[in-house]
Amino acid sequence: MAYRCAILDDYQNVALKLADWSKIKEVETKVFTEAVRRSEADTIAALKDFDIVVMMRERTRFPRAVIDGLPKLKLLITTGAYNASIDMKACAERGIVVCGTTSHGNPTTGIAFGLMLELTRRIGWENARMKAGEHWQLTLGMDIEGKTLGLIGLGKLGARAAGVGKAFGMKVLAWSQNLTPDRCKEVGADYVSKDELFKNADFLSIHVQLGERNRGLITARELGLMKKTAYLINTSRGPIVEEKALIDALNKKQIAGAGLDVFDVEPLPLDHPYRKMDNVVITPHLGYVSQQNYDKYYPDIVEDIRGFLDGRPVRVIAPK
């Protein structure tokens, strides 16, 4: 039986270059370099004739309505070991195999601190000025050494951010719903309450997963607790922060600025207010877009497909 495979959201057009797809030469592949969806109906229309779909993280969502609209779908692969945008129960009911991949594990820390440095030292902005032939320096920057880094979440990524913050000479505070003083001591961060975190942080960086408990975790109330000189950094997921409240706080200069790699709607609409705000640094969800990560993702995807074809699927993700 011939299978058709859709490779979604390969924005850099690199999927077929980063793995040996000849290992599954009996599979016909089609690469989508542009987003296939603006609605669930768009996703269904684009993918209804495919047996295998390869997802790049949550760039395209697979709720029940989409899964029900893809009658040929037999194998769904996501990069990473878990994907909250897949309705796993719907897949299980249909008998659709869901597989994941390994990953490099730490691409977001560099983006978080890159956003902090761009907000404070304006490296990219000054580079663009110099390349455009503008006059000599305009920026009077701020060192992050001696500043307070507030972390929401102190898991693997939060702990790495804490280590980098300390290397910069920052004081590190942390809070999350399940965080304990013992975990903070282990990492070398000070355990504080949620309100204390927002009141004292010069940089508030988010490192928790998006789930129902964390959706809308940061509202106008929390933003109102922050210093007027403080910055919000989000490299986790957009909906953790109430977007309207953040836009309002930035417009009113309630906080100094924000560094954002993630958004409620991705790709970010061309008319979105963030694109015109001078106190916001935005990047197009680059957190996991690293050479090392992609070098793991795509070979694993080929292995996943090969295993499925041979009746021995690997890295299967079971419903929780």
N, C-alpha and C positions, 0 to 999 in steps of 0.2 A: 504494500500500500504506500503510495506517495504522500508525503506530508508537506504542508506549506507552513512556513515559520515567518512571523512578523517580528522584526527587531525594532522596538519603539524608541522614539525620542533620542536618537543618536545625533545630538546637535553638532558634534564635532566631526561626524562622518568617519569614525575610526573603528567601528565594531568589527568589520571584516578584515582589518589590518592587524588586529591585536590577538588573534587566535587562529588556529589551524582548522578552518571550517571544512577542509577536505575529509576530515574524520566523520562527517555526516553528509557526504556528498549526495546521498539519496534524498536529502531534504531540500526543498526549494525555499530560498530565503528572500525576503524583501525588507530593505532597511528604510525606516521612516526617519528622515533627518529633521522634519518639522513636527510640531505637536499635532497629534491626530485629533485632539478633542477640544472643543469649546463646550460641548454638552455630551451627555451620555449617548444620545442618538448619533452624534458624530463618531464617537468611539466604535459603536456597534456597526455603523455603516462602513467604516474603514477596515474592520477586523472580522467581519462575519464569515469570510471564506477561509480563515486560517485555523489550522489544527493546533499550532504551537504559537504562543505569544511570549516574547521576552520583554520584561519591564525594566526600565531604569529607575530604581527606587520608586518614589510616589509621583513621578512626573505625570503619569496617567493613572487615574483611579479605577479600581475594579470592584464596585459595589454589586449587590445582587442583580440589579436591573441590567447592568452591562453583561455580567456572566450569563444571565438568562437569555440575553440577546445574541449570544455567540454559540449556536448549536453544535458547531464543529470542534469547539475548543476541547482539547484533551490534556494539554500540558501548559502550565503557566509558570514562568520562571521570573523571579525577582532578583535583582542584585542585592546582596546582603543576606543575612540569615533570618530576617523578619520584615514584614511590610504591613503596616497598619491599614493601608488603603485597599487591601484585598479582603473581600468577604469570604473568609475561610469556610464558614458553615455552608454557604452556597456552593462553593467548589466541592466540598465533601459530598453534599447531596447529589451533585452531578457526576461524581466519580472523577473529577478533574484532579490530576496530580499537580501539586505545587512544590516547586524546588527553589532553593536559594543558592547563594555562592559564598565563598569566603571573602574577606576584604583585608585591606592593609591596616585599617583600624584607627588611624588618627589624623585624618586630613583637616579636621575643622579647627584645631588649635591655632594653626598658622593663620587661617582666615580671620579668626576672632582678634588676634593681636595685630594683624595687618589693618583691620578696620580701626582699631584703637589708635594705631600710629598715623593712619591717614587723617583721622579726625583731629589729632593733636599736632602733628608735624607737617601734614599736608604734602607728603612726598610726591604723590601722583599729580596733585594739582600744580605744584611748582615745576615738576618735570614737563607737564603739558605747556606751561607758560614759557619755559626756556626753549622748548622745541618750536614754539610759535614765534620766537624772536622777541619776546617781551623783555621789559627791563629787569634788572637784578631783583633779588629777594623782596617779597612782600610779607611773608608769614612770620609772625612772632609766635613760635610754637610753645607747647607745654610738655615738659618731661613727664613720663609716667612713673619714673622712680619716685618713691615716697608717697605715691597716691594709694588709695584703698580700692582693691578689686573685690567686688561682691559677686559671689557665684551662686546661682540658683541651680542646685544639683552638684553632687560631689561623687558621681560615679567615675567610670573610666575616663571619660572626656573632661569632666569637671576637675578631676584630680590632676590631669595633665595640664590643664589651664592654670591650676593653682601652682604647679611647679614652675611653669614659665613665668607667672606673675612674680613669684619669689625671686626668680633669677633676674628679673627686671628691678628688683628692690621694692616691690609693692607689698603692702600689708594685705592679707587675704582673709576675707570673711565668707561664710557660707551658710546657706539655709536651703532646705526642701522639706516636704511633708514627712518623709521617713528618715531624714538625716539625724544622726546621733552625735553627741559630743565625742564619743570614742572614735568615730570615723573621722571627724575633723582633726582630732589629735594625731591620728595615724597619718593624715595627709599634711598636717602642718598648717591648718586653717583655724580661725577662731569661729566657734559655733555661736550664732546669734539668732534672734527671732526674725520673722519675716519683716516686720516693721523696722527693726534695727538695721537690717540689711539695706533696705531702700533708703533710709535716712542717712546712712554713713558712707555708702559706696560712692566713689568718684567714677567708677566704671562698673555697671551692672551687667554681667554676662550670663546668658541663659544656656544651661547644659542639661536639661531634662527632656525626656521624650514627650511627644504629643499624645495625650490620651484624654479621656473625658475629664479626669481630675485636673489636668493641666491646661485644658482648653479655656482661654480667657482668664488665665491665672493672673495676668497683669492688667489692671483696669485703670481708670482715671484716678481712683483712690491711691493705688500704689505709686503711680507716676507723680501724684501730688506730694508724696512724701520725699521725693528725691531732691537733691540739691539743684539749684539753678545752674550750677557749674558741672553737673554730672552727665554722663553719657550712657545710653542703653545700647547693648550689643546683643544681637540675636543671630546666632548661627544654627539654631535648633530647628524650629518650625514656626511659621508666621502666626498661626492662630493661637499660640500661647499668649500673645499680646493682643489686646483689643485694638484693632487697627485705627478705628475712629478716634479712640482716646489718645493714641500716640500721635496721630496727625494733629489733633487739637493741641496737645502739649507742646509739640514742636513749633506750631504756628504761633503760639502764645509765648514762646521762649521760656516755658516752665522748666525745661531742661536744656542743657547746652547743645545736645544733638544725639544722633543715633547712627549706629553702623549696622546695616541689615543685609544679610545674605539670603534671607528667606521671607516669603510673603504669603498672604492669604490666597492669592491667585497667581499661579505661575504658568507660563512666563508672565512677567509683570506687564499689565496693559500699557500701551504707549502713552495714554493720557492720564496715567496715575500721578497723584500729587507728589509722591516721593521723587519723581524724575525732575521736579522743578525746585526742590527745596535745597537751600545752600547749607543747611545744618544737618544734612543727611548724606551719608556715604552708602551707596548701594552696589551690590555685586550680584550676579545672576545665579545664585545658589551654587557656588563653587566649592562648598564645604567638602563634598566627597568626590569632586572632580579632580582627581590627581592621577598622574601617570601610574603610580604604584597601585592605586585602587583599580584602575581599569585593567592593568596587567593581571590582576587577580580575577576580576569579574568575567571577562569574555572567555578565557580558557575554561573556567568553571562552567560557564553556560554551555559550551560545546560538550563538556563531559556530562552535564545534566541531560542534554538531548540524547547523547549516545547511550547513556544508561537507560533512559526511557525506551528508546528504540529496541534495546536488547532485553527489555523486560526486567531490568535491575536498576530502577531509578535510585539516584544518589542525592544526598542533601535534601531529603524530603522534609517539608515543613508541615507539621501536623496541626490541626485546629486546636486552639486553646480552650 
